[in-house]
Amino acid sequence: MTASETAPGTAIAQLSRPHDATESVRRNLVACWTAVVNAGGAVVPMGCPLPPVTEAALRPAVERITRELSPDHSRLLVATVDGVLAGWLLLRREAHPLAAHCGVLNHVQTHVRFRGRGVGATMTRHAQGVARDEMGLERLQLAVRSGLGLEEFYRKAGWTEVGRWPGALRVAPGDDRDDILMSLAL
């Protein structure tokens, strides 16, 4: 695990092997994810019920993510502010050989207590450097849910909308949202 200061008060640690994700780290990831989902965040994993969710419901997803960490294929970036988990994201290389030059950002989230402080922007900027300089990736992609302002957040950071699946996400009865696909050349 390596850490570097990237913005005032925010440190980013990179976890690239399963043993980097200690029980304490995994517990903090689950607590953050639970708070984000229950506050309306868009990061509901496969196999998890729709909100409200419990930590027990999210624990298997965190265990799977941390078990699959690998320097070449999957890295977890964890942001802390004064030693407290403020956010995290998963950076992974596309598995298919035709797309192995591309990476994907998944589960980008800032704990609700730290929103508006630039934690998300700091993490995504740091992820770009890791993807390009350490993993040798040439492009990143991600998908965001419409209706939360996320596409504008990423546009301001240089990402381009490359596609949209209208109404692909049903948040609640009568509340369908677009799944917006975005890309960033590194």
Summary of the structure (lengths in Angstrom):
residues: 186
radius of gyration: 15.6
end to end distance: 23.4
largest distance: 44.8
contacts: 554
relative contact order: 0.14
helix: 33%
strand: 38%
